[in-house]
């Protein structure tokens, strides 16, 4: 089945064909955030037509947050989607497209929100369906904009292309592909413009891959199609040695290994979704991070195998807002039993933690602030719990041997000169990251000090 109309409806194809070697180009929310950005996307796609691109797009910047806000307000009797509809119609008008292009979807969104208001509750299943409208509207807008620029293109919902997941709404896991994705996309007219972030379970219910999951979608489609390269287009020109918002002089990194970027992602870097690396890494498909603002820049290529002549420290990563939970056993129980109970409760909440520090009868870990109270309530049934808010995680990513033989000590000594207190310090499981927790108020100074220490001049 293919989507071959401006409205994204799916009709039978006449002549199936093999899709061949292509590239995937994923454009994030800011890259499709307004009419000007979408025109820039069209210009970039035109330059890559010879490589037969398949696009994956996010919702317009901020729209997913607006949709989730509707879900929060609906049980309280507020379910107005007009501002979201007006935003999409404004973008369509500025692109010179019919402003009623998305009306069927926007009407469905209005009806869903109204139904949630009447029911007075929002299930995870309904939340996923609600959140899907951002990507579905964006894909149709981008496809129509490409056609207006003379580039044949078709909007394709990821679930109609064959992306299947389990039914863990909110954070669904993809199911194996049997070739259906390649077969479906081989029949699409022009450039396929796929929705990121969303899929469907085997019963046809819309699911999501988790917030910022469009990178993951791009990797899954890239693997399914056996592409030559997966390009992640953002508003930054690749990976840098630190967040430029904290360190204006952060240096571009032109080549990295999958392992290094996985470490950066797991310790706070938002350049790539952590899950996006796994399918690409398993199939040795290079990922390239590029900037829509500087399309001529080389960006950062991420590929399998070690990077030649790499420095001992590759980058300083951070996660700006975490809470620190210390859980102390109330009874004399074996450490392994106590730890098993702690992490079983965290698993029930499906929340990630780290770094972690363990003592005989206590464990301290960093956790997302939104999950801190729920975790503390569960753990308090069998242990004493202390929450320290306004904390931050910092990770020094580099060569495992260098970190073990001097980088970790140098990092601690550098921070000690400024009296910056460090908690939960230790090497990651892969030994390529030295991570620790500092007070959020000391984050900027911490990152700047470490960057100056390991990237002088």
C-alpha positions as CSV (number, residue, x, y, z in Angstrom):
1,X,0.0,0.0,0.0
2,X,1.2,3.5,-0.8
3,X,0.4,7.1,0.0
4,X,0.2,8.8,-3.3
5,X,-2.1,11.8,-2.7
6,X,-1.6,15.2,-1.1
7,X,-3.8,14.0,1.8
8,X,-1.6,11.0,2.5
9,X,-4.4,8.5,1.8
10,X,-3.1,5.0,1.0
11,X,-4.1,3.4,-2.4
12,X,-2.9,0.2,-4.1
13,X,0.2,0.5,-6.2
14,X,0.2,-0.6,-9.8
15,X,3.8,-1.7,-10.3
16,X,6.0,-2.7,-7.3
17,X,9.7,-2.2,-7.7
18,X,12.8,-2.5,-5.6
19,X,13.9,0.6,-3.8
20,X,17.6,0.1,-4.3
21,X,20.4,1.9,-2.4
22,X,19.3,5.2,-0.8
23,X,20.0,7.5,2.1
24,X,17.7,8.4,5.0
25,X,17.4,12.1,5.8
26,X,15.8,12.9,9.2
27,X,14.8,16.5,9.9
28,X,14.0,17.5,13.5
29,X,11.4,19.8,14.9
30,X,13.4,23.0,14.5
31,X,14.4,22.0,11.0
32,X,10.7,22.0,10.0
33,X,9.6,24.5,12.6
34,X,8.2,27.2,10.2
35,X,7.8,28.0,6.5
36,X,11.3,29.3,6.1
37,X,12.9,26.2,7.6
38,X,10.8,23.9,5.4
39,X,11.9,25.8,2.3
40,X,15.5,25.2,3.4
41,X,14.7,21.5,3.8
42,X,13.4,21.4,0.2
43,X,16.6,23.1,-1.0
44,X,18.7,20.5,0.8
45,X,16.6,17.6,-0.4
46,X,17.0,18.8,-4.0
47,X,20.8,18.7,-3.7
48,X,20.6,15.0,-2.7
49,X,18.0,13.7,-5.2
50,X,20.7,11.7,-7.0
51,X,21.0,9.6,-3.8
52,X,17.3,8.8,-3.7
53,X,16.5,10.2,-0.3
54,X,13.9,8.9,2.1
55,X,12.8,11.6,4.6
56,X,11.8,11.2,8.2
57,X,10.3,14.3,9.8
58,X,9.4,15.4,13.3
59,X,6.5,17.5,14.3
60,X,6.9,21.3,14.0
61,X,9.0,22.5,16.9
62,X,6.9,22.7,20.1
63,X,3.8,21.0,18.7
64,X,4.3,17.7,20.6
65,X,4.5,19.7,23.8
66,X,1.2,21.5,22.9
67,X,-0.5,18.2,22.2
68,X,0.7,16.8,25.5
69,X,-0.6,19.9,27.2
70,X,-4.0,19.2,25.7
71,X,-3.9,15.7,27.2
72,X,-3.2,17.2,30.7
73,X,-6.0,19.7,30.4
74,X,-8.7,17.5,28.9
75,X,-9.6,15.7,32.1
76,X,-10.2,19.2,33.7
77,X,-12.7,20.1,31.0
78,X,-10.3,22.0,28.7
79,X,-9.6,20.5,25.3
80,X,-9.0,23.4,22.9
81,X,-7.0,22.4,19.8
82,X,-7.6,25.6,17.8
83,X,-4.2,27.1,18.6
84,X,-2.5,24.0,17.2
85,X,-4.7,24.0,14.1
86,X,-4.0,27.7,13.6
87,X,-0.3,27.1,13.8
88,X,-0.4,24.5,11.0
89,X,-2.7,26.6,8.8
90,X,-0.3,29.6,9.2
91,X,2.6,27.5,8.0
92,X,0.6,26.2,5.1
93,X,-0.4,29.7,4.1
94,X,3.2,31.0,4.3
95,X,4.3,28.1,2.1
96,X,1.6,29.1,-0.5
97,X,-0.3,25.8,0.1
98,X,-4.0,25.3,0.6
99,X,-4.7,26.2,4.3
100,X,-7.4,23.4,4.4
101,X,-4.8,20.7,3.4
102,X,-4.7,19.3,6.9
103,X,-8.4,19.8,7.8
104,X,-9.3,16.1,7.9
105,X,-6.5,15.4,10.4
106,X,-7.1,18.5,12.4
107,X,-10.8,17.6,12.6
108,X,-9.9,14.2,13.9
109,X,-7.6,15.8,16.5
110,X,-10.4,18.1,17.6
111,X,-12.8,15.1,18.0
112,X,-10.3,13.1,19.9
113,X,-9.6,15.9,22.3
114,X,-13.3,16.5,22.8
115,X,-13.7,12.8,23.6
116,X,-11.0,12.8,26.2
117,X,-12.6,15.8,27.8
118,X,-16.0,14.0,28.0
119,X,-14.4,10.8,29.3
120,X,-12.4,12.8,31.9
121,X,-9.3,10.6,31.6
122,X,-6.4,10.0,29.2
123,X,-4.9,6.5,28.9
124,X,-1.4,5.9,27.6
125,X,-3.0,4.4,24.4
126,X,-5.0,7.6,23.9
127,X,-2.0,9.8,24.7
128,X,0.0,8.1,21.9
129,X,-2.7,8.6,19.4
130,X,-3.0,12.3,20.4
131,X,0.8,12.8,20.2
132,X,0.9,11.2,16.7
133,X,-0.9,14.2,15.1
134,X,2.2,16.4,15.2
135,X,4.3,14.1,12.9
136,X,1.3,13.2,10.7
137,X,0.6,16.9,10.0
138,X,4.2,17.8,9.5
139,X,4.9,15.0,7.0
140,X,1.9,16.1,4.9
141,X,3.0,19.7,5.0
142,X,6.6,18.9,4.1
143,X,5.6,16.6,1.2
144,X,3.2,19.2,-0.2
145,X,6.0,21.8,0.1
146,X,8.4,19.6,-1.8
147,X,5.8,19.1,-4.6
148,X,5.3,22.8,-4.8
149,X,9.1,23.1,-5.4
150,X,8.8,20.6,-8.2
151,X,10.1,17.6,-6.2
152,X,7.7,14.6,-6.4
153,X,7.0,13.5,-2.8
154,X,4.4,11.6,-0.8
155,X,3.6,11.7,2.9
156,X,3.7,8.2,4.4
157,X,2.6,7.4,8.0
158,X,5.2,5.1,9.6
159,X,2.6,2.6,10.6
160,X,1.2,2.4,7.1
161,X,4.8,1.8,5.8
162,X,5.0,-1.2,8.1
163,X,6.8,0.0,11.3
164,X,5.4,-2.3,14.0
165,X,6.0,-2.3,17.7
166,X,4.7,-3.9,20.9
167,X,1.9,-2.4,22.8
168,X,4.0,-0.6,25.5
169,X,2.3,2.8,24.8
170,X,4.6,5.8,25.4
171,X,7.8,3.9,24.9
172,X,7.0,1.1,22.5
173,X,9.7,-1.3,21.2
174,X,10.0,-2.2,17.5
175,X,9.1,-5.7,16.3
176,X,11.2,-7.5,13.6
177,X,10.7,-6.3,10.1
178,X,10.0,-9.1,7.5
179,X,10.8,-6.9,4.5
180,X,7.4,-5.2,4.5
181,X,8.8,-1.7,5.0
182,X,11.0,-2.0,1.9
183,X,8.2,-3.5,-0.2
184,X,5.8,-0.7,0.8
185,X,8.2,2.1,0.3
186,X,9.3,0.7,-3.1
187,X,5.9,1.6,-4.3
188,X,5.8,5.2,-3.2
189,X,5.6,8.0,-5.7
190,X,8.6,10.3,-5.5
191,X,10.4,11.1,-2.2
192,X,8.8,9.3,0.7
193,X,8.2,11.7,3.6
194,X,7.8,9.5,6.7
195,X,6.5,10.3,10.1
196,X,9.1,9.9,12.9
197,X,8.4,9.0,16.5
198,X,5.3,6.9,15.8
199,X,4.4,3.4,14.7
200,X,1.5,0.9,15.4
201,X,1.2,-2.3,17.3
202,X,-0.1,-5.6,15.8
203,X,-3.7,-4.6,16.5
204,X,-3.3,-1.4,14.5
205,X,-3.2,1.0,17.6
206,X,-0.9,4.0,17.2
207,X,2.2,3.8,19.4
208,X,5.2,6.1,20.0
209,X,8.8,5.3,20.5
210,X,9.3,7.8,23.3
211,X,10.1,11.5,23.3
212,X,12.6,12.6,20.6
213,X,12.2,9.2,19.0
214,X,12.4,10.4,15.4
215,X,16.1,9.6,15.3
216,X,15.2,6.1,16.3
217,X,12.6,5.9,13.5
218,X,15.2,7.1,11.0
219,X,17.6,4.3,12.1
220,X,14.9,1.7,11.9
221,X,13.9,2.7,8.4
222,X,17.6,2.9,7.4
223,X,18.2,-0.7,8.5
224,X,15.0,-1.9,6.8
225,X,16.0,-0.3,3.5
226,X,19.7,-1.2,3.7
227,X,20.7,2.4,3.1
228,X,24.2,3.8,2.4
229,X,23.9,6.5,5.1
230,X,21.5,7.8,7.7
231,X,21.7,11.6,7.9
232,X,20.4,13.4,11.0
233,X,19.7,17.1,10.1
234,X,19.5,19.4,13.1
235,X,20.3,23.1,14.0
236,X,23.8,22.2,15.0
237,X,26.7,21.3,12.7
238,X,27.5,17.9,14.3
239,X,28.9,16.7,17.6
240,X,31.1,19.1,19.5
241,X,33.5,18.7,22.4
242,X,30.9,20.3,24.7
243,X,27.5,22.0,24.5
244,X,28.2,25.3,22.8
245,X,25.6,26.9,25.1
246,X,27.9,26.2,28.0
247,X,31.2,26.4,26.2
248,X,31.0,28.9,23.2
249,X,34.5,27.7,22.0
250,X,33.5,24.0,21.9
251,X,35.3,22.3,18.9
252,X,33.6,20.3,16.2
253,X,34.3,16.5,16.1
254,X,34.3,15.3,12.5
255,X,34.6,11.6,13.1
256,X,33.4,9.4,16.0
257,X,32.8,5.7,16.7
258,X,29.3,4.4,17.6
259,X,30.6,3.5,21.1
260,X,31.7,7.1,21.8
261,X,28.4,8.6,20.7
262,X,26.5,6.0,22.7
263,X,28.4,7.1,25.7
264,X,27.7,10.8,25.0
265,X,24.0,10.1,24.5
266,X,23.7,8.0,27.7
267,X,25.3,10.8,29.7
268,X,23.2,13.7,28.5
269,X,24.2,14.7,24.9
270,X,21.1,15.5,22.9
271,X,22.7,15.4,19.5
272,X,21.4,11.9,18.9
273,X,18.7,9.7,20.5
274,X,20.6,6.9,22.3
275,X,18.5,4.2,20.7
276,X,19.2,5.4,17.2
277,X,22.8,4.1,17.3
278,X,21.9,0.5,18.0
279,X,20.2,-0.6,14.8
280,X,22.7,1.4,12.7
281,X,25.6,0.0,14.6
282,X,24.4,-3.6,14.2
283,X,24.3,-3.2,10.4
284,X,27.4,-0.9,10.2
285,X,25.4,1.9,8.5
286,X,27.2,5.2,9.0
287,X,25.2,8.0,10.7
288,X,26.0,11.6,9.8
289,X,24.9,14.6,11.9
290,X,24.5,17.8,9.7
291,X,23.1,21.3,10.1
292,X,20.2,22.7,8.1
293,X,21.6,26.2,9.0
294,X,25.0,25.3,7.5
295,X,24.2,22.6,4.9
296,X,27.7,22.9,3.3
297,X,29.4,21.9,6.6
298,X,30.7,18.4,6.8
299,X,29.1,17.6,10.1
300,X,30.1,14.6,12.1
301,X,30.2,11.0,10.7
302,X,29.6,8.2,13.2
303,X,30.7,4.7,12.0
304,X,31.8,1.4,13.3
305,X,35.4,0.7,14.3
306,X,37.9,2.9,16.2
307,X,38.6,6.4,15.1
308,X,42.3,6.9,14.1
309,X,44.5,9.3,16.1
310,X,41.8,10.2,18.6
311,X,42.7,12.3,21.6
312,X,42.4,10.8,25.1
313,X,39.3,12.8,25.8
314,X,36.7,13.2,23.1
315,X,34.0,15.3,24.7
316,X,32.4,16.6,27.9
317,X,28.7,15.7,28.1
318,X,26.2,16.7,30.7
319,X,22.6,16.2,31.8
320,X,21.4,19.5,33.2
321,X,18.5,18.6,35.5
322,X,18.4,15.5,37.7
323,X,17.5,14.6,41.3
324,X,19.8,12.5,43.5
325,X,18.1,9.8,45.6
326,X,19.8,8.0,48.4
327,X,18.1,4.9,49.6
328,X,19.2,3.3,52.9
329,X,18.1,-0.1,54.1
330,X,16.0,-0.1,57.2
331,X,16.9,-3.7,58.1
332,X,19.9,-5.9,58.2
333,X,19.4,-7.6,54.8
334,X,22.1,-8.9,52.4
335,X,23.3,-6.2,50.0
336,X,22.3,-8.1,46.9
337,X,18.8,-8.6,48.1
338,X,18.4,-4.9,49.0
339,X,19.8,-3.8,45.6
340,X,17.6,-6.3,43.8
341,X,14.5,-4.8,45.5
342,X,15.6,-1.2,44.7
343,X,16.1,-1.8,41.0
344,X,13.0,-4.0,40.7
345,X,10.9,-1.0,41.9
346,X,12.7,1.3,39.4
347,X,12.0,-1.2,36.6
348,X,8.3,-1.1,37.5
349,X,8.4,2.6,37.0
350,X,10.3,2.2,33.7
351,X,12.7,5.0,34.7
352,X,16.4,5.2,33.9
353,X,19.0,6.1,36.5
354,X,22.7,6.8,36.6
355,X,25.4,7.3,37.7
356,X,25.0,5.0,40.7
357,X,27.0,4.7,43.9
358,X,26.6,1.7,46.2
359,X,27.5,1.2,49.9
360,X,26.9,-1.8,52.1
361,X,23.3,-0.7,53.1
362,X,22.6,2.2,50.8
363,X,22.5,3.2,47.1
364,X,22.6,6.7,45.6
365,X,21.6,7.4,42.0
366,X,20.7,10.2,39.7
367,X,17.1,10.2,38.3
368,X,15.0,12.4,36.2
369,X,13.2,15.0,38.4
370,X,9.7,14.0,37.0
371,X,10.2,10.4,38.3
372,X,11.8,11.3,41.6
373,X,8.7,11.5,43.8
374,X,7.1,8.3,42.4
375,X,10.4,6.4,42.9
376,X,10.8,7.8,46.4
377,X,7.3,6.7,47.3
378,X,7.9,3.2,46.2
379,X,11.3,2.9,47.8
380,X,10.0,4.4,51.1
381,X,7.9,1.2,51.7
382,X,11.1,-0.7,52.7
383,X,13.9,1.9,53.1
384,X,14.7,5.4,54.2
385,X,14.8,7.8,51.2
386,X,16.5,11.2,50.8
387,X,15.9,13.4,47.7
388,X,18.4,16.1,46.7
389,X,17.0,18.2,43.9
390,X,18.7,20.6,41.5
391,X,21.6,18.4,40.6
392,X,23.4,17.7,37.2
393,X,25.4,14.9,35.7
394,X,28.7,15.4,33.9
395,X,30.5,12.8,31.8
396,X,34.1,12.9,30.5
397,X,34.1,10.6,27.4
398,X,37.3,9.3,26.0
399,X,39.7,6.4,25.7
400,X,39.2,3.8,28.5
401,X,42.9,3.4,29.2
402,X,43.5,7.1,29.4
403,X,40.5,7.6,31.7
404,X,41.8,4.9,34.1
405,X,45.4,6.0,34.0
406,X,45.0,9.8,34.6
407,X,42.0,11.5,33.1
408,X,39.7,10.8,36.0
409,X,42.2,12.0,38.5
410,X,42.9,15.1,36.5
411,X,39.2,15.9,36.3
412,X,38.8,15.6,40.0
413,X,41.9,17.7,40.7
414,X,40.7,20.4,38.3
415,X,37.3,20.7,40.1
416,X,38.9,20.6,43.6
417,X,40.9,23.7,42.8
418,X,37.5,25.6,42.6
419,X,35.9,23.8,45.5
420,X,33.3,22.0,43.4
421,X,31.9,19.0,45.3
422,X,31.5,15.8,43.3
423,X,29.1,12.9,44.1
424,X,28.5,9.4,42.6
425,X,31.9,9.5,40.7
426,X,33.0,6.5,38.8
427,X,33.7,4.9,35.4
428,X,30.9,3.6,33.3
429,X,30.4,0.0,32.5
430,X,32.3,0.3,29.2
431,X,35.1,2.2,31.0
432,X,35.1,5.0,28.4
433,X,33.3,7.5,30.5
434,X,34.1,9.1,33.9
435,X,30.8,10.4,35.2
436,X,29.7,12.2,38.4
437,X,27.1,14.5,39.9
438,X,27.5,18.1,40.8
439,X,25.0,20.8,42.0
440,X,23.1,22.3,39.1
441,X,24.3,25.7,40.0
442,X,27.9,24.6,39.4
443,X,27.2,22.9,36.0
444,X,28.3,25.7,33.7
445,X,31.6,26.3,35.6
446,X,32.3,22.5,35.8
447,X,31.9,21.9,32.1
448,X,33.9,25.0,31.3
449,X,36.8,24.0,33.6
450,X,37.0,20.5,32.3
451,X,36.8,21.7,28.7
452,X,39.7,24.1,29.3
453,X,41.7,21.4,31.0
454,X,41.3,18.8,28.3
455,X,41.0,21.0,25.2
456,X,43.5,23.8,25.9
457,X,43.8,26.6,23.4
